[in-house]
Amino acid sequence: MTNARRGPVSRVAMLSAHTSPLEQPGNGDAGGMNVYVLELARRLAARDVAVEIFTRATSSQLPPIMEPHPGVTVRHVDAGPYEALTKGDLPAQLCTFVRDVLRVEAAHDSGYYDVIHSHYWLSGQVGTVARERWSVPLVHSMHTMAKVKNASLAEGDAAEPIGRLLGEEQIVELADRLIANTADEARQLVDMYAADPAKVEVVHPGVDLAVFGPRDQAASRARLGLPHGGDILLFAGRIQPLKAPDVLLKAAAALVAARLERRADLAVVIVGGPSGTGLERPRALETLAAELGIADLIRFVPTVTQSQLADYYAAASLVCVPSYNESFGLVALEAQACGTPVVAAAVGGLTTAVRDGVSGLLVPGHEPGDYAEAFESILSVPARRAMLSRGARTHAASFGWDETAEQTLEVYARALAKLYPVPSVVSL
């Protein structure tokens, strides 16, 4: 198929095969990528770009088509059993997913979509097929990469399979543009996947500053039923070895051991649900807390809405993000937007999401004692916490989804221009 026209982008086919952007972040496979896809789609739609998101149906009760926001359509594609499929089962369902994606475009005139934007490697595999069928550019966002994850596995975590590694290599070769969340991710694409540097572009994710912003700490604690006084350490995210919530528990135990009087005024809140290999031991953190002798300090909270999550951020004295790898780390950015300092591992995108010494502290490695020292350096010096709180708000304010959308549109335009260059005019 040939396609002579190419003007401004007006319609994007967005692929999110393995998890729906409408799912509650923090449960199962739903996380920062879900937020990314929906927020980007909303901001593109506000710029008169129609976005159709294709995702796998996980229930027979889901309508085939939903419109969560004006200009944003979510299409639930039947591909395999609705339930009981893990992420590892999904590659076998991609042929069915591809078929139904292609059917939608076939019902329209040629050139219905201007650009394909795929998210995560499973969607990228679908995108490479659609690209050839529709003759439009494929823009791909990795979000996480198998080679990066396998290079820094958490204890007890499983390595990503060879099928994913090969699939990612194919996508890197075939995509017209690769969007990296940070300069660090861009380097990884080039160094570890031999990506063409000319195809790699850095676009930072954003934060919804209308939802995540400064709130009164006392009021937030009251709404959540948390202690009015004392210090609260918070972890928010999927409960799995990659996210390392165990590091926070061990650090909290070390904090209490170093200063016994802290036990009377310390609480640790874990917000989120089991995911990935964490599903194999859903009560592992509760067992660990008991073994550490701090079970009375821990509160486990199921996943919550974005507005409630903002209350948890505001209620916390600090937020801990000790992940073994993060392509960016939206939790860190959201917490900082609420004015809460972050103590995070100095890995991946967290080195961009957190300004060390300005909006929080970055800790090399995953030694609990090092995190305990970082906690103490913030909690025991109110003036330092106040300084980091101000820096956190300022830092987060520079990451808005509107800027993300504008830069992404520019990437789309360059991908189109590369695939369909404008013929030069020769004057006679």
Stockholm file with secondary structure:
# STOCKHOLM 1.0

chainA/1-428         MTNARRGPVSRVAMLSAHTSPLEQPGNGDAGGMNVYVLELARRLAARDVAVEIFTRATSSQLPPIMEPHPGVTVRHVDAGPYEALTKGDLPAQLCTFVRDVLRVEAAHDSGYYDVIHSHYWLSGQVGTVARERWSVPLVHSMHTMAKVKNASLAEGDAAEPIGRLLGEEQIVELADRLIANTADEARQLVDMYAADPAKVEVVHPGVDLAVFGPRDQAASRARLGLPHGGDILLFAGRIQPLKAPDVLLKAAAALVAARLERRADLAVVIVGGPSGTGLERPRALETLAAELGIADLIRFVPTVTQSQLADYYAAASLVCVPSYNESFGLVALEAQACGTPVVAAAVGGLTTAVRDGVSGLLVPGHEPGDYAEAFESILSVPARRAMLSRGARTHAASFGWDETAEQTLEVYARALAKLYPVPSVVSL
#=GR chainA/1-428 SS CCCCCCCSCCEEEEECCSSCTTSCTTSTTCSHHHHHHHHHHHHHHTTTCEEEEEEECCCTTSCSEEEEETTEEEEEECCSCSSSCCGGGGGGGHHHHHHHHHHHHHTSCTTCCSEEEEEHHHHHHHHHHHHHHHTCCEEEECSSCHHHHHHTCCTTCCCCCHHHHHHHHHHHHHCSEEEESSHHHHHHHHHHHCCCGGGEEECCCCBCTTTSSCCCHHHHHHHHTCCSSSEEEEEESCBSGGGCHHHHHHHHHHHHHHCGGGGGGEEEEEECCBCGGGGGSTTHHHHHHHHHTCGGGEEEECCCCHHHHHHHHHHCSEEEECCSCCSSCHHHHHHHHTTCCEEEESCTTHHHHSCBTTTEEEESSCCHHHHHHHHHHHHTCHHHHHHHHHHHHHHHHTCBHHHHHHHHHHHHHHHHHHHSCCCCCCCC
#=GC SS_cons         CCCCCCCSCCEEEEECCSSCTTSCTTSTTCSHHHHHHHHHHHHHHTTTCEEEEEEECCCTTSCSEEEEETTEEEEEECCSCSSSCCGGGGGGGHHHHHHHHHHHHHTSCTTCCSEEEEEHHHHHHHHHHHHHHHTCCEEEECSSCHHHHHHTCCTTCCCCCHHHHHHHHHHHHHCSEEEESSHHHHHHHHHHHCCCGGGEEECCCCBCTTTSSCCCHHHHHHHHTCCSSSEEEEEESCBSGGGCHHHHHHHHHHHHHHCGGGGGGEEEEEECCBCGGGGGSTTHHHHHHHHHTCGGGEEEECCCCHHHHHHHHHHCSEEEECCSCCSSCHHHHHHHHTTCCEEEESCTTHHHHSCBTTTEEEESSCCHHHHHHHHHHHHTCHHHHHHHHHHHHHHHHTCBHHHHHHHHHHHHHHHHHHHSCCCCCCCC
//
